[in-house]
């Protein structure tokens, strides 16, 4: 790995093992995938998403450690948001119904 802050990722693509070296800023971890800048075309930037299960290892310069911590923080926030959505329902918030009377339902045995 060179001194100009490159990152190397080694991952499985089909039956082969691929090693790619890219600038650190072109490799990020997001939602259980390594996202790799794959180039640009007329439609814009192309990225390759690599599931973490296919990655053997990633080697980065130590100067990027702060970015890794930030990535972990963002991942934790995403997991917390997902959990909140599952428990409370997507887009719902906890609203107070203060001042409202509870609804009573009479159940009689027959």
Secondary structure as GFF3:
##gff-version 3
##sequence-region A 1 110
A	DSSP	beta_strand	6	13	.	.	.	ID=ss1
A	DSSP	beta_strand	16	23	.	.	.	ID=ss2
A	DSSP	three_ten_helix	24	26	.	.	.	ID=ss3
A	DSSP	beta_strand	27	30	.	.	.	ID=ss4
A	DSSP	beta_strand	33	41	.	.	.	ID=ss5
A	DSSP	beta_strand	44	51	.	.	.	ID=ss6
A	DSSP	three_ten_helix	52	54	.	.	.	ID=ss7
A	DSSP	beta_strand	55	59	.	.	.	ID=ss8
A	DSSP	three_ten_helix	62	64	.	.	.	ID=ss9
A	DSSP	alpha_helix	65	88	.	.	.	ID=ss10
###
